[in-house]
Amino acid sequence: MAGEFGARKLKKDRKRFRWRKVNYRTRVLDIKKKKDPMEDAPQARGIVLEKRMIEQKQPHSGLIKCVRVRLVKNGKQVTAFVPKTGAINQISEHDQVVVEGMGGSQGGSVGSMSGLKYRVSKVNDLSLEMLRTGRKQKATK
């Protein structure tokens, strides 16, 4: 049907078949933004619900220290990685934390950490690195 006057049909078909492509559908319907708990923001504030440990993917072994966080903006829960040695000791339940993306490909997880897309950067408005190295003290209630 690609004759001299077949352009209209070709154009219509192309438009229709584009919806079968996953990349096109997600882009046009803004599915990534709707599904993302951070709602397209680089950082989000949340409350620590619990500390937990997650096993690494093969071939690595070991436990990754994480916290379960409920985001303030929409009430969604995410698991956030706590970077560096001893940093998990600076975080307790009900602390207010700031989580940010890990920087994996297409907003995904990094390396052997399966399903971890976010990491903790601040605890009670103090940098986690400052608390970890002892340069600042966490306020006691």
C-alpha positions in Angstrom: 0.0 0.0 0.0 3.0 2.3 -0.3 1.9 3.8 -3.6 2.0 7.4 -4.8 -0.8 8.4 -2.4 0.0 5.9 0.4 1.6 8.4 2.7 -1.4 9.0 4.9 -1.8 5.3 5.6 1.9 4.9 6.3 1.8 7.8 8.7 -1.3 6.6 10.5 0.2 3.1 10.9 3.5 4.4 12.2 1.7 6.5 14.8 -0.3 3.4 15.9 2.6 1.0 16.1 4.8 3.4 18.1 2.6 2.6 21.1 3.9 -0.9 21.1 7.4 0.4 21.9 8.0 0.5 25.7 10.3 3.5 25.5 7.8 5.6 23.6 4.9 4.7 25.9 6.8 5.5 29.1 8.1 8.8 27.8 4.7 10.1 26.4 2.6 8.9 29.4 5.2 10.2 32.0 5.2 6.8 33.7 8.7 7.2 35.1 7.7 10.4 36.9 4.5 8.9 38.3 6.2 5.7 39.5 9.2 7.4 41.0 8.8 7.8 44.8 11.0 11.0 44.8 8.7 12.5 42.2 11.5 13.7 39.9 13.3 15.6 42.8 17.1 15.0 43.4 16.7 14.7 47.1 13.8 14.0 49.6 13.4 14.2 53.4 12.1 11.2 55.3 11.7 9.5 58.7 13.7 6.3 59.5 11.4 3.4 60.2 13.9 0.7 60.8 17.5 -0.4 60.3 18.0 -3.5 58.1 20.7 -5.4 56.4 20.6 -6.7 52.8 22.8 -9.4 51.3 24.9 -8.6 48.2 24.4 -10.0 44.8 26.8 -12.8 43.6 29.8 -13.1 43.5 30.2 -10.8 46.4 29.4 -11.7 50.0 28.6 -9.5 53.0 25.8 -7.5 54.4 24.9 -4.0 53.3 23.7 -1.6 56.0 20.4 0.1 55.0 17.5 2.0 56.5 13.8 1.9 55.6 12.6 5.5 55.2 9.1 6.9 54.9 9.2 10.0 52.7 7.5 13.1 54.1 6.2 14.5 50.8 4.1 11.5 49.8 4.3 8.8 52.5 6.0 6.3 50.2 8.6 4.0 51.7 12.1 3.4 50.2 15.1 1.5 51.3 18.2 3.7 51.5 21.9 2.6 51.6 24.0 4.0 54.5 27.5 4.6 53.0 30.9 4.0 54.6 32.0 2.1 57.7 30.3 2.9 61.1 27.8 5.3 59.6 24.9 3.1 60.5 25.7 3.7 64.2 25.0 7.4 63.8 21.4 6.8 62.6 18.6 5.7 65.0 14.9 5.1 64.4 12.6 8.2 64.0 15.6 10.3 62.9 15.0 12.7 60.0 17.2 11.9 57.0 17.7 13.3 53.5 17.9 10.6 50.8 19.3 11.1 47.3 19.7 8.9 44.2 22.7 6.6 44.0 23.5 7.6 40.4 23.1 4.2 38.8 22.2 3.7 35.1 18.7 5.0 34.4 18.1 5.7 38.0 18.8 2.0 39.0 20.9 0.4 41.6 24.7 0.3 41.6 27.0 -2.7 41.6 26.3 -5.7 43.8 23.6 -3.8 45.8 20.4 -5.3 44.5 17.3 -3.0 44.6 19.0 -0.1 46.4 18.5 3.1 44.4 18.9 5.7 47.2 21.5 6.6 49.8 21.4 8.6 53.0 23.3 12.0 52.9 22.1 13.8 56.0 20.8 12.9 59.4 18.9 15.6 61.4 20.2 18.3 59.1 23.8 17.3 59.8 26.1 15.7 57.2 26.4 11.9 57.7 30.2 12.2 56.9 30.6 14.8 59.6 28.9 12.6 62.2 30.8 9.6 61.1 34.2 11.2 61.4 33.3 12.9 64.7 33.6 16.5 63.5 30.0 17.1 64.6 27.8 15.7 67.4 24.2 14.7 66.9 21.8 16.7 69.0 20.3 14.8 71.9 16.7 15.1 72.7 
